[in-house]
Amino acid sequence: MKTPRLALAALGLLAMAPAAVAACPPPAGDLGFSLSEDGDPVGRIGIEIREQEAETTIRTEIDIRVTVLFVIPILVYRHSSVEVWVDGAFRRFSGLTVDNGREFAVTVSVQGNGLRVPSTAPPRTRRAPS
């Protein structure tokens, strides 16, 4: 399975996230958004943020279905992910995305001073920017 460009971009954002978290800590609780196109509902985004002592867990669920003539799907997108932060520092991420039937999975964990991202190729560790 190839890692999509979006996943690589997400990894770059994760590397910058500690500064963002320090500047703007995430709210605790649940966030929900309805998605619409031309006033018609097409999906939802749900974000659950739970804090327990020093650990923050963020669960994200996205479900989008766009149809033509009310029944013919032209876009079916589902995403589910969990990320864990401890004392404001990123620890791990796992996500599964199904984009029009194509499945993409990614896991990221901290290893030493870098991030480990397993794939079909041998695992590699990259140094996070300082």
N, C-alpha and C positions, 0 to 999 in steps of 0.2 A: 504494500500500500504506500503510495507516495504522500509525502506531507504537503498539503496545499500551501500556497503562498500566504494565505490568511493566517494559518497556524504559525508560520515563521514571523509574520508581522506581530502576532500576539506575543510571541516570545520576546521580541524587542521591547514591547510595551511592558511586559513583566519585569524586564531588567531595569526599567525606569520607574517602576511602581513604588519602591520605598520612599522616594522623594515626594511623590504625589500623595501617599498615605499620610506622611508626616504633615504635609501642608493642608490636607483636607481629609480627615478621617471619615470612613464610611459610616452611614447611619446604621443603627441596629434595627432589626425588624424586617417587615416584608414590603416589597415594592411590586406593583403590578401595573402593566400597561396593556391597553387594548390597541390593536393595529387595525387600520382601516384603509381602504382604497376607494376614493370617490364616495365616501360615506358608508361603504359596505364593510362589515367586519371580515378581516382576513386572518387574524391571529392574535396571539398574546405573548407577552414576555413577563415572566415571573422571576423575581430575585428575592431570595431569603438570606438574610444576614443574621447569624447567631454568634454571640460572644459568650465564651465561658472561660473565666479567669483571663489568662494571657492569650488564648486562642480565639481567632475569628474564622468562622467557616462561612463561605459564600456559595450558595447553590443557585444556578441559573437554569431556567427552562424556557425555551423558545419554541413556539409551534405556529407555523405559518402555512396557510393553504390558499392559493389564489386560483380561481377557476374562470373559465370562459363559458358563457351560456349556462351558468349555474352548476354545471356538472363536470366539465372537462378540466382537469387540473393542469395548469401550466407552470405552477411552482408549488412544490411540497418541500418544506424545510423544517427540520426538527433539530434542536440542539439541547444537550443536557451537560452541565459541567459542575464540578466542585473544586473550589480552591481553598487552601488553608494558609493562614498567616499566624505566626506566633510572635508576640511582642513587636508587632508592626513589620516583621520580616517575612517575606514570602517563603513557604515551605514546600508546597506541592499543588499540582493542578492535574485534573483528569477531565477529559471532555470527549463527547461523542456527538458528531454531527452527521445527519443524513440529509443530503441535498439532492432532491429529485432522484432518490434511490441510490445515490453514491454515498458510501459510508466512509467517514474519516474519524479516526480516533487519535488522540494525542495524550500523553502523560508527560509531566514535567516535574522533576524533583531537584532539590538542592543537593549538590555533591561537592564537598570542599568549598572552593571559591567560585564554583560555576553552577550551571544548570545541566541536568542530565535529561535528555530527550530520546527515549528508545524509539527505534524504527526497525524496518526490515534490514537496514544496514547495521553494521556493528555500532553499539552505543558510543557516543562521543560526549565529552564534557568541554564546554566553552567557558572561559573566564567571563564573569559578569563585569560590566564597566564599573569603575570606581566612582 
